[in-house]
Amino acid sequence: MCQEHKPIGNPSHFEGTEQEKTTAHAVDGTFAQYTQGMKFFDPHVHMTSRTTDDYQALADAGVVALIEPAFWLGQPRTGLASFKDYFASLVGWERFRSSQFGIKHYCTIGLNSREANHEALAEQVMEILPLFLQKEGVVGVGEIGFDDQTAAEEKYYRAQLELAKEMNLPVQVHTPHRDKKKGTERSMAIALEHGIAPNMVIIDHNNEETVKSVLDQGFYAAFTIYPFTKMGNERMVEIVKQYGPERIMVNSAADWGISDPLAIPKTAALMKIKEVPDEHIRLVTYQNALDAFAQSGQIQEADFIHGLEIDQTQKFNGNTVLRGGQAPRIDKDSLIIR
Amino acid sequence: MKTNLQITETIVAFANETELSWLAEQKTLSGKALALAFVKVPRFISKKIIESSEFSSWTLDQLVRLDILIQLDAANIDSLFETAEMQEAVALTRSLPFLPNPSTYLLRATDAVRSNMGPVFDAIAFGNTYPKDYFSEAAWNQLVLKCIFNDKAIHQIIGLDERSNQDLANTLSDFAHERWAADRRVPSQVWRLVPRFMNETLQADIEKLAQSENSRDVLAASLVKQEVQIPGSTQGIWHELENPEPIYTA
């Protein structure tokens, strides 16, 4: 649900000096030298739509944990079973796939705004949400909110806010592509109306127009670095410079569209080049996301910060099973495949 | 066979008071509410490792999940299988031998063998009596072969010697030939599956192993020969080949 390709008419908001611009272009492809030793947490990335090449690249770039929000698969589902299998794959197969690369995989579960418009099916999905929301490693309700801003979208947004409140889970709110400013304000007002503390709500896909109000009202402001339709990372650097790091987080929202799973490390490199303090980089690319979603009680930094520790349940007679980060790696540059 | 009493006693021995009172409260529930308690276990129960002979290598949260499962009806157990996250799938799979009417869950057990999630596969393959007691010969052979194919250590399978068969020995030989053609090898201890089923092909395989530059393969070949001559004489000696070797992922 994260794309609308309009490559034309996306103005450059690069506001650095000419010298910075030259440096930024010169480091293309070798950005990793600027992020040595940094660890990243991507709080919004749809790994189900990505390949193992991406997992390998994420691990190499320092991404140690991520959150995969439940979303729209590019076309509508026609039955409850498809939703059930999708949710189950987010807590099952995808979790395992990620662990093979040493990356801790969490998810948020919810009925996305587009499919909220199929009311008969939406009702059935609401029935199974509580079961999935209680599962280990489910760190919030998401991504939910408005797309077209219809009555049905509002109805299920409200119903899911109630679920989040009941279960004391953070909420990951998708904001619309069209009429974004109004949609964002409306999303926040409704959350407050339901008595949800703003610090339990992560308003996603912000831009220069929405950020001030989101921060002023005490919500977390997430920024999606996504080519053409959302934020570019040059603009992101300017936002961090202007607003500081508090309650701001960066994500890639990489999915089945033309997107970049390395958006966070690349943005961190650009911030480093443009002399954003290291601590600010750490907060917006790692710590703030962790703090926001750890309010679910389902995230322990110790579980991933030193690599995925071996799970004692996976130990039998002194032998260990395939452990996180130990899947045989392939050398991508090698012509010979063994 | 472990009884419900053993499960309860072990939980009491390893859980703290808060955990026990949460569990007691949940066990007054039934149906969907009790199924939800199964889901919520990690929020209230630690993953402490159980050190008891009956439940060796289990964790407390798994044991509590088992305790809840044996009280659940089949429809709710099915629904838990269908919606399981990875740790739930592991707990469900390890619990299979203890459920009422275990044979009705055969498809769940063979699905666990088909799983590509390492921990789920291991939960059915290793330290679990279900395959030995309920698998057909074909399903059993598939389990053992998948272990060998994935370079997992087969001695962790319960009933390995008891359920060995001619078909499995023959297929192992075929598989080893494929590996050798690709300049790869199979873990040495897998040859423990063949002594009772020797034929010309297997004989040739063992001769080939005896000439190997790998000392573990040479030892495997000599153990097979000894077992053929004096059945039962190598019991316990295969142990030397059970320790990790580079080829193992498990």
Interface residues (C-beta under 8 A of the other chain):
Chain A: K84 F87 A88 V91 G92 W93 R95 F96 I128 P130 L131 F132 Q134 K135 E136 G137 G297 D311 Q312 T313 Q314 K315 F316 N317 G318 N319 T320 V321 L322 Q326
Chain B: A35 L36 V39 K40 P42 R43 K47 I49 S57 W58 T59 Q62 E82 T83 A84 E85 M86 Q87 E88 A89 V90 N116 M117 G118 P119 D122 F126 G127 K152 A153 H155 Q156 E242 N243 P244 Y248 T249 A250
